[in-house]
Structure formats: structure tokens, C-alpha cells
């Protein structure tokens, strides 16, 4: 029997486990009142169903005044589902480990406390020295993505609907912006977005985002900059 025939008879594994970067929205709740959550979240989903309907979210409990009990959290999870989104895990907050265990939910915090030293399984990636700004001079069409890793991004042509601009630093757009723009992708809260003709589908800085339907309507088509003030994503006209 040759090696080719032997390979054909070798069964493939039933499952493969891989780690990958997956965009996951976080919902920071400030109340466990399911009615209030349902009302507010339903409005956001209705305003931008393309982005939010059946979107997986991780519940952030850190803004609650007191630790919720399991029954309260089940009511919150049900309200999120009824609004059209899907709660799939918990992140930071008081008692999060115990609550996650009771709900059979994963804890999806980026950093978790260890009771004992854990073996190093992967070296920490060290950012390289500052890189020159990435200059992109061609139109960015639907389905295309331009990512400036460890640097700023300048786009001088049109960015179409469904296209994405991403940068670890700031993003400057000197054409019409109709796609999605994400600055500070690796968590730089000082990053900004500057746009000459502002009509984006989504704007995000360090993971804090807003979609077009929730942006100030008087800024549409105008020169605009966006920045973070705490957890608030702010926008203002760029005056010549």
C-alpha cells in the first residue's frame, strides 16, 4: 500500500481547537432592571440592525453598585436576548467568577487573577519602534480592509460603504468616508479619527464605538474629528 492510499484511509480529527482574534462587543450594564435594559437596547438594535441584531455580547458588571445575584442576572440575559442580541459571557465585576459558574457562562476578561503562577505558553509581543505613517492612496472598496499596524493611517481617496480602515494609532481620511473606521485598535485611548467628508457606518476608538444612526446628524458630510473622553466617544467639526 503506498503512502497516498494510507493517507486517504487516515480519519480526520472530529474537532480542531484554534485561538483567533474575534471582535466581541461588551455591554456595560449600570442596572439589573430588565425593563430598562430592554427598552434602551431595543432602541439601539432598531436604529442599527445591521450591526446589532443577533450580535454576541459580553456583559461587563463593573459599573453595578452592588453584586447581582443569579436570578437578577438571568433576567438581564433574557432582556438582552429579547432585544435582539445574545449574551455569551461575563467580564469584569464583583463576584464574576461565581456568577459565571452558576450561569454556565465563560469569563471573558482579558486578564484573570491566578491563584498560582501559570506556565508561560507564549512570549509577549513587543511592539517595534515607531513606524512611519501608512499612506494609502487608492480607493478602498466594499469588503476591503486597510490596517496600519503600530502606526497611523492616512487615506487620500474614497472609502466606500462596507470597507474598513484600521490603525493602532490615528486615522486621517482626506476623501469621502462611508465605511467603518477604527483607531487605537490595540487600546490606545489617545488615538483620534480625522475625516474630511464624514459619513461613516461605524467609528471606533480603543473599542468604544458608535454607528452612523447614532451620530450627530449635523456632522454628516462635514470635516469631523473624533476622540475619547473617558468612555465617551465625542465628535466635533474641524474648522478651517
ABEGO torsion letter per residue (X at the ends): XBAAAAAAABBBBABBBBBBBBBBBBBBBABABAAAAAAAAAAAAAABAAAABGBBBBBBAAABABBBBAAAAAAAAAAAAAAGBBBABBBBEBGAAAAAAAAGBBBABABBBBABBBBBABBBBBBBBBBBBBBBABBBBBGBBBBBBGBBBBBABBBBBGBBBBBABBBBBABBBABBBBBGAAGBAABBBBBABBABABBBBGGBBBBAAABBAAABGBBBBBBBBEABBBBBBBBX
